Amino acid sequence: MTNLFPAFATVRVRFHKQVQKDLDQILEKYSEVSEELAEDFFGEFQMGLFKIAENPRFFHFDACGLRRCNFDRFPYHLIYDVREDYVRVWVVRHNRRNPNWGLKRF
């Protein structure tokens, strides 16, 4: 995955290779409940990416020192950092997951 919003975004968004696995696991979990719920989650994931791309320095720093974009409806967040000409998303993580989970990627 590279940039999902090339026409609108001011900053390119890149992903650690494990982010797709994170996303697939979450979508599978929500799909077991309903396809609509999985689609809603994916929409919120995309909205988070859009917000990051539009204003990458807007979101607060997590305890790990990387930035954290919380989802509005779902108990998940994106951990990312701002590079010179792009943003790197490192992990999609549940709010109750161990705060160190996924940080070895960084």
N, C-alpha and C positions, 0 to 999 in steps of 0.2 A: 504494500500500500504506500502510496506517496501522498499527494495532496488531493483531498476529496472535494475541495472548493476552489479550484483554480481561478474561476472568474471573479470571485468575491474576496478571497483571502488576501491579506497584505503580506503574510508570512507563510512560507511553505511548512507543512507538517510532515515529519518523518517518524517512523515507528521502529522500536526494537522488534526483532523477529518474533519474540514471544507474545507480543501484544495480540496478534491474530489468534493465538491459542487461548489467551485470556478471554478474548471476546467470544470465541466459539463456545467455550465452556459455559459462559454466562448465558449466551443465547440458547444453548441446548437446555439449560435449566429452566429458563422462562418459557421455552417452546413446549415443555412438558405440561405446563400449566395452561398456556394458550398461545397461539400464534400471534394474536393481537398484542399480548403482553411483550413477547419477544420483539415485535416490530416497534412498539413504544420504547423499549429499552434502546434499540438500535438508533431510533430517532434522537433520543436524548444523548447517546454517545456522539452522534454526528453534530448535534448542537454544541456539545462541549468542545469538539474539535474546531468548530466554526468560531466560537468565542475565543478560544486560545489563539487561533490564527489572526483574528481581528485585533486583539490586544493582549499579546502574550505576557506582558508584565503586570496585568491586572490582578491575577490571582495570587493569593498569599503563599508563603513558603511553608512547607510541611516541616516537621521536626527533623527530617533527614536532610534538609537543605535544598531540596528540589521544590518546584512549585506544584500546587495541588488545585485541581479544578473539580469541585464537587458537583455531582448531578443534582438536579432539583427534585425529581420524583423518586429516583431509585437510590438505595444506600451504597453507591459506588462513587469512585473518583478516579481521575487521571493524574498520574505523577509524571511531570515533564520538566525539561529545562530549556532555556532559551540559548540558542547558539547565535553565531554571528549573522547568518542569513536564513536560518530556519529554526524550527522548534522540534525537539526530539521527545516523543512520548515513550516513556519507559515501561509503564505498567497501568493496567486497569485493575483496580483493587476494591474489594468490599470494605466498607467503613469499619467493620468489626474484625477484619483480618489483622494478623500480626503486622504492626507498622513496619517491620523490617522485611516483610515478604516482598520479593521482587526487586529489592535494592541491589542484589549482587549483579544485576544486569548493568547497573551504572558503574 
